[in-house]
Amino acid sequence: MNFGRIDAWLEELGLLAGDPATAATSELRFDDGGWYKWEVAGALTGPSVVRLVELLGDRGLRLHQVTNTVGTMRYLDEEIVELVEACHATGIQLRMAVGPRGMFDIGGQRLASSSVASASAYRLRGSDALRTAVDDVAHAVDLGVRGFLVFDEGLLSVLSDLRAAGHLPAEIRLKASSNMGAANPAHARVLAQIGADSVNLQRDLDVRMIAAVRASTDAALDLHTDNPASTGGFVRGYDVPEIVRVAAPVYLKTGNAAQDFSDVAPGERELNAIARQLFLDEQLLRRFLPDATASDTPEF
């Protein structure tokens, strides 16, 4: 097959003409020169963050970022403040999911069994939902939150515009959720263009696909090293060094397989399993890519 003219068109747009046969080493880094940051996502609370830091400290591993996937609207103000303070005290970046999202409103799509309906269930429905989502962010900012996980492209663009206009703090950081479905270079680049400071790619991309995305954008990437059963359950331990090599700067989302991602904070058993997965991934990274360094400087 000859895709000559298509390849030329894509290259003219700054996109690779197909996934590369050999995945190039990324030359991009975090501002402090680090290649990667360790991240744990889930229903983490202040006390669970403190306990996880203790467990990781036993082997000298530093956690760089926590993403609470439940959302600010599902917590009491004092619980959010407790989480903000715990992360600040331990030097961890905090991102919180934005509500209300379609999963919580009166729309019926989340109840449908089809994959098409469930794929769009996290998007916002109507102007009222958009308004309440912006309020959710503004209120969280007042409580000290500076990092957000965003599930809707429209909301992402609005938050970016509000940040640029000075209505929201310039230092807030916006992450595009994997629920947006970014799995190709063009989609990832669009999300970065409309305001995403980091882009969470689909969980099942191979290393060549990730390299193609990296070639399209300078934005930090978020990639899962393991997954809960609901999103495949696979563990990509041996891929971690290659993910860091081709995707840097990258947030390594680790410990997902140890959780069911409910609204309940992980208990001692889950926290130990999360820490163990971090140790396993770090061990492989040290063996196969020893020159890669972590980014220990908080960005926000």
C-alpha positions in Angstrom: 0.0 0.0 0.0 1.2 3.5 -0.9 0.2 6.2 1.5 2.6 8.7 0.0 0.4 11.8 -0.2 -1.3 11.0 3.1 2.2 10.7 4.7 3.2 14.1 3.3 0.0 15.7 4.5 0.5 14.4 8.1 4.1 15.4 8.1 3.2 18.9 6.9 0.9 19.1 10.0 3.8 18.0 12.3 2.6 14.5 12.8 4.4 11.2 12.2 3.3 9.3 9.2 2.6 6.1 11.1 3.9 4.6 14.3 7.7 4.5 14.2 9.5 1.2 13.5 11.9 2.2 16.3 10.7 4.2 19.2 13.0 7.2 19.7 14.3 8.3 23.0 12.6 11.5 24.2 14.9 14.4 24.7 12.2 16.3 26.7 12.4 16.5 30.5 10.7 18.1 33.5 12.1 21.6 34.3 14.5 20.1 36.9 15.9 17.7 34.3 14.1 14.6 35.7 12.5 12.1 33.3 9.6 10.9 35.4 7.4 11.3 38.5 5.7 8.5 40.5 1.9 9.0 40.8 -0.8 7.1 42.7 -4.4 7.7 41.8 -7.6 6.7 43.5 -9.8 7.6 46.5 -6.8 8.7 48.6 -7.5 10.9 51.7 -5.1 12.8 54.0 -4.5 9.9 56.3 -4.0 7.4 53.5 -1.5 9.7 51.8 0.5 10.0 55.0 0.5 6.2 55.5 1.5 5.5 51.9 4.4 8.0 52.2 5.5 6.1 55.4 5.4 2.7 53.5 7.4 4.1 50.6 9.9 5.7 52.9 10.9 2.3 54.2 12.8 1.8 50.9 13.6 5.4 50.2 11.1 5.8 47.3 9.6 9.2 46.9 6.0 9.7 45.8 5.6 12.8 43.6 1.9 13.1 42.8 -1.5 12.0 44.1 -4.6 12.2 42.0 -7.9 11.9 43.8 -10.2 10.4 41.2 -13.4 10.7 43.3 -13.8 14.4 42.9 -14.1 17.5 45.0 -17.9 17.5 45.1 -17.8 14.1 46.9 -15.9 15.4 49.9 -16.6 17.7 52.8 -14.6 20.9 52.8 -12.6 19.8 55.9 -11.7 16.5 54.1 -10.3 18.4 51.1 -8.3 20.7 53.4 -7.0 17.7 55.3 -5.8 16.2 51.9 -4.3 19.4 50.8 -2.4 19.8 54.0 -1.2 16.2 54.0 0.2 16.5 50.5 1.8 19.9 51.2 3.5 18.5 54.4 4.9 15.6 52.4 5.9 17.5 49.3 3.4 15.8 47.0 1.5 17.4 44.2 -2.2 17.0 44.5 -4.7 16.8 41.6 -8.4 16.3 42.2 -11.1 15.2 39.8 -13.7 17.9 38.8 -17.4 17.2 39.3 -20.2 16.8 38.8 -19.6 14.9 35.5 -22.2 12.9 33.8 -21.7 9.9 36.1 -23.5 11.8 38.9 -26.2 13.8 37.1 -29.7 12.6 36.1 -28.7 11.5 32.6 -29.4 7.9 31.7 -26.2 7.2 29.6 -24.3 5.9 32.5 -27.0 3.3 33.1 -26.9 2.0 29.5 -25.0 -1.2 28.8 -23.5 -0.2 25.5 -19.9 0.8 25.3 -20.8 4.0 23.3 -23.0 5.2 26.1 -20.5 4.5 28.9 -17.6 6.1 27.0 -19.4 9.4 27.0 -20.9 9.2 30.4 -18.1 11.3 32.0 -18.8 14.3 29.8 -20.8 17.3 31.0 -24.4 17.6 29.9 -25.8 21.1 29.3 -24.7 24.6 30.4 -25.9 24.1 33.9 -23.4 21.2 34.3 -20.6 23.3 32.8 -21.4 26.1 35.3 -21.4 23.7 38.3 -18.1 22.1 37.2 -16.4 25.6 37.0 -17.8 26.3 40.5 -16.4 23.0 41.7 -12.9 24.1 40.5 -13.2 27.6 41.9 -14.3 26.3 45.3 -11.5 23.8 45.4 -9.0 26.5 44.6 -10.4 28.5 47.6 -9.6 25.4 49.7 -6.0 25.2 48.4 -6.2 22.7 45.5 -4.0 23.7 42.5 -4.1 20.6 40.3 -7.2 19.2 38.6 -8.2 16.1 36.6 -10.6 17.1 33.9 -12.9 14.7 32.0 -14.5 17.0 29.4 -12.7 18.8 26.6 -15.1 21.8 26.7 -14.5 22.2 30.4 -10.7 21.9 29.8 -10.8 24.8 27.3 -13.0 27.0 29.6 -10.7 26.4 32.6 -7.7 27.2 30.4 -9.3 30.5 29.3 -10.2 31.4 32.8 -6.7 30.8 33.9 -5.3 32.9 31.1 -7.8 35.7 32.0 -6.7 35.7 35.6 -10.0 34.5 37.0 -8.3 31.3 38.2 -4.7 31.3 39.6 -1.9 31.1 37.0 -0.3 28.2 38.8 -3.2 25.8 38.6 -2.4 22.7 36.5 -4.9 20.8 34.3 -4.7 17.1 33.5 -6.7 15.6 30.6 -8.2 12.3 31.9 -7.8 9.0 30.2 -11.6 9.0 30.0 -11.2 11.5 27.1 -9.9 8.6 25.1 -6.7 10.1 23.8 -4.9 7.3 21.9 -3.3 9.0 18.9 -0.9 12.0 18.3 -3.5 14.3 16.9 -5.9 13.9 19.8 -3.2 14.3 22.4 -1.9 17.5 20.7 -5.4 19.0 20.6 -5.8 18.4 24.3 -2.5 20.2 25.0 -3.5 23.0 22.7 -6.8 23.7 24.5 -5.1 23.8 27.9 -3.9 20.4 29.2 -0.6 20.7 31.0 -0.4 16.9 31.0 -2.3 14.3 28.9 -3.4 10.9 30.3 -3.3 8.5 27.4 -5.3 5.3 27.0 -3.9 2.5 29.1 -3.2 -0.1 26.3 -1.0 1.8 23.9 2.2 0.0 22.9 5.6 1.8 23.1 5.7 2.7 19.4 2.3 4.4 19.7 3.4 6.3 22.8 6.5 7.4 20.9 4.4 8.7 18.1 2.3 10.8 20.6 5.5 12.1 22.2 6.7 13.3 18.8 3.5 15.4 18.4 3.5 17.4 21.7 5.8 18.7 24.4 3.2 18.3 27.1 3.9 15.9 29.9 2.2 12.5 29.5 0.5 10.3 32.1 0.7 6.5 31.6 -0.6 3.6 33.7 2.0 1.0 34.6 -0.8 -1.3 35.9 -4.6 -1.3 35.9 -7.6 -2.3 38.0 -9.6 -5.2 36.7 -12.3 -2.8 35.3 -9.8 -1.4 32.7 -8.0 -4.6 31.8 -6.1 -5.6 34.9 -2.8 -5.8 33.1 0.6 -5.0 34.7 3.2 -3.5 32.4 6.3 -3.8 34.6 8.8 -4.5 31.9 7.4 -1.7 29.8 8.1 0.9 32.5 11.8 1.6 31.5 10.7 1.9 27.8 7.8 4.1 28.7 10.1 6.4 30.6 12.6 6.4 27.7 10.2 7.3 25.0 7.6 9.4 26.9 9.6 11.6 29.2 8.6 13.8 30.9 6.1 11.3 32.1 3.9 10.6 35.2 4.0 6.9 36.0 0.6 6.0 37.4 1.3 3.0 39.6 -0.6 0.9 42.1 -4.0 0.9 40.2 -4.2 -2.9 40.2 -4.4 -2.9 44.0 -7.6 -0.9 44.1 -11.2 -1.1 42.9 -11.5 2.7 42.4 -14.6 3.1 44.5 -15.3 6.1 46.7 -13.7 4.2 49.7 -10.1 5.2 50.6 -7.6 2.3 50.3 -7.0 0.5 53.5 -3.8 -1.0 54.9 -3.9 -4.0 52.7 -4.4 -1.9 49.5 -1.7 0.6 50.6 0.8 -2.1 51.1 0.0 -3.6 47.6 0.3 -0.1 46.0 3.7 0.4 47.7 4.9 -3.0 46.6 3.9 -2.3 42.9 5.9 1.0 43.1 8.9 -0.9 44.5 8.6 -3.5 41.7 8.4 -0.9 38.9 11.3 1.1 40.4 13.4 -2.0 40.6 12.9 -2.7 36.9 13.5 0.9 36.0 16.8 0.9 37.9 17.9 -2.3 36.1 17.0 -1.4 32.6 17.3 2.4 32.5 19.7 3.4 35.3 20.5 6.8 33.8 16.9 8.0 34.1 16.4 10.3 37.1 13.2 11.2 38.9 11.9 14.8 38.9 11.8 15.6 42.6 11.0 19.3 42.3 7.3 20.1 42.8 5.7 21.9 39.8 2.9 23.5 41.8 
